[in-house]
Amino acid sequence: MWKSVVAAVAFLALGGSAFAASAVNKDAQTRTLIVTEGGGKTELALAAGETVEFCPNGCFVTLPNGDLEALTGSETVEISGGVARIK
């Protein structure tokens, strides 16, 4: 029984980070997203070709065109041609 409990705890601990949103910049220029989480705003600069994980518990993100989107933490924001799409 202890093996099952330990396995379940390990699975939950490792699986927690899998639910973060990610952002991929496919452009040749740095692109910036503004992330609002817990009442604070942070600029997230993505270099050309960079992929980052952020927003593990849900947040709002301002896209390069100024649109504000709510994320739950499981989405991928893909930036290409200066345009961000949420997948």
C-alpha positions as CSV (number, residue, x, y, z in Angstrom):
1,M,0.0,0.0,0.0
2,W,2.8,2.4,0.8
3,K,4.2,1.9,-2.7
4,S,0.9,3.1,-4.2
5,V,0.8,6.2,-2.0
6,V,4.5,7.1,-2.8
7,A,3.8,6.5,-6.5
8,A,0.7,8.7,-6.4
9,V,2.6,11.5,-4.6
10,A,5.5,11.3,-7.0
11,F,3.2,11.5,-10.0
12,L,1.4,14.5,-8.7
13,A,4.6,16.3,-7.8
14,L,6.1,15.7,-11.3
15,G,2.9,16.3,-13.1
16,G,2.3,19.7,-11.5
17,S,4.7,21.5,-13.8
18,A,3.2,19.9,-16.9
19,F,0.2,22.2,-16.6
20,A,2.0,25.4,-17.1
21,A,1.2,27.4,-20.2
22,S,4.0,27.8,-22.7
23,A,5.0,30.5,-25.2
24,V,7.0,29.8,-28.4
25,N,8.5,32.7,-30.4
26,K,8.9,31.5,-34.0
27,D,10.0,35.0,-35.2
28,A,13.5,36.2,-35.8
29,Q,12.9,39.2,-33.4
30,T,12.3,39.3,-29.7
31,R,8.6,39.5,-28.8
32,T,7.2,40.5,-25.4
33,L,4.1,39.3,-23.6
34,I,2.7,41.0,-20.5
35,V,1.7,38.4,-17.9
36,T,-0.7,39.4,-15.1
37,E,-0.7,36.9,-12.3
38,G,-1.8,37.4,-8.7
39,G,-2.3,41.1,-9.2
40,G,1.2,41.7,-10.5
41,K,2.3,42.4,-14.1
42,T,5.5,41.0,-15.5
43,E,7.0,41.5,-19.0
44,L,8.0,38.2,-20.5
45,A,10.6,38.8,-23.3
46,L,11.0,35.9,-25.7
47,A,14.1,35.8,-27.8
48,A,14.0,34.5,-31.4
49,G,13.2,30.8,-31.4
50,E,12.8,30.7,-27.6
51,T,10.2,28.6,-25.7
52,V,9.3,29.3,-22.1
53,E,6.8,27.9,-19.6
54,F,4.9,30.3,-17.4
55,C,1.5,30.8,-15.7
56,P,1.2,27.4,-13.8
57,N,-2.0,28.5,-12.0
58,G,-3.8,30.5,-14.6
59,C,-3.2,34.2,-15.6
60,F,-4.0,36.9,-18.0
61,V,-1.6,37.6,-20.9
62,T,-1.4,40.7,-23.1
63,L,-0.4,39.6,-26.6
64,P,1.9,41.6,-28.9
65,N,-1.1,43.2,-30.6
66,G,-2.6,44.4,-27.3
67,D,-5.3,41.7,-26.9
68,L,-5.8,40.4,-23.4
69,E,-6.5,36.7,-23.0
70,A,-7.2,34.5,-20.0
71,L,-5.1,31.3,-19.7
72,T,-5.8,28.4,-17.5
73,G,-2.2,27.1,-17.6
74,S,-2.5,24.4,-20.3
75,E,-2.3,26.5,-23.4
76,T,0.5,27.2,-25.8
77,V,1.0,30.8,-27.1
78,E,2.6,30.6,-30.5
79,I,4.1,33.8,-32.0
80,S,4.7,33.9,-35.7
81,G,4.9,36.9,-38.0
82,G,4.3,39.2,-35.0
83,V,0.9,37.5,-34.4
84,A,0.2,35.4,-31.3
85,R,-2.2,32.4,-31.5
86,I,-3.4,30.4,-28.6
87,K,-3.5,26.6,-29.1
